[in-house]
Amino acid sequence: MKRKMTVLMACLFWMAAAAPVAAQEENKQSNIDWTEDTTEVKTIKDIIEEQQRVTLLNAADRHYSEVWGRRSYMNFGFSMSKLSPTHDYQTGIGSKVPTYKSNWGASFQYGRSYRLHKKPIANALQFNIDYTGVDLFVNHFAEEDGNPLYSSKAIYVPEGGKKDGDKDYHYTPWNMEKYEGSYSMTLGPSLTIAPFNGANERGFHYLKFNFYFHVGYQFSMLFMKFNGDKDANNNSTLFTEQNMFSDVDDAFTANWGHGVTTSFGMNLSWKAIGIGYEHRSAKLKYKSFATSVFSNDKFEFDSSVNRIYLQYRM
């Protein structure tokens, strides 16, 4: 009888202890939302892969930022120039002023490209506005063939005619050896193309083509080197020191001119180094510095310049 009572009491104690545990388990089961989507739960592997993607994207951004950097440029060029008179100007020796072609020239440009949009289109196209604040060149024109090349005795009549009280003017010695120095500023659109940005070899991403059209204003000085041996008066049998016009000999034989200029060109660059070609044209009106000797008239010339240049980008 005691044994039965002991077994019965043990069963009652076990049931009393198990009841709260069962209730707790049932409560846990009821708190689980079996319809919840657990696919968005990130594992350590997912976090590592996401970090790798971010690292790769940052590296690509840095790479293309370097590819499309270097927006300032310096160009060192070799130029050939041509000056063509727009009217039939006389030389004073019975001939007209011809077209002059330079036998050498050098140029220097410094400017910067300003982006029209923040990022290149598909990392392949970039539209810019270029501002070339410094554009310098010097050209040399050899003296024309023949002797004489000018006459210090020939009297030039200004376009408005000679007025009472005017002193005698002389013809500008256009046919003499000449040096042309020029300064200009230009502004205009450009398009840069990087056609190989999809190549596996990243070095090809830096290869870019640039096309541009610029408009600006040019100031020019044309200096004519005086040479008395080519003066027609030296060949005259009546030549004496007295009939030589000393004011022509002593005058500053240089003209200054200015006018609107347009240019277009293209260049190919890789990283900081490039090579390019440009054609420039302008209509320049020249006037003598020594107006008391060569009159106050203006002489219009069409200027045409072709140059090949080496480029350094910064």
Buried (B, 14 or more C-beta within 10 A) or exposed (E): EEEEEEEEEEEEEEEEEEEEEEEEEEEEEEEEEEEEEEEEEEEEEEEEEEEEEEEEEEEEEEBBEEBBEBBEBBBEBBBBBBBBBEEEBBBBBEEEBBEBBBEEBBBBBBBBBEBEEEEBEEBBBBBBBBBBEEBEBBBBBEBBEEBBBBBBBBEBEEEEEBEEEEEBBBBBBBBBBBBBBBBBBBBBBBBBBBEBBEEEEBEBBBBBBBEBBBEBBBBBBBBBEBBEEBBBBBEBEEBEEEEBBEBBEEBEBBBBBBBEBBBBBBBBBBBEEBBBBBEBBBBBBBBBBBEEBBBEBEBBBBBBBBBBBBBBBE
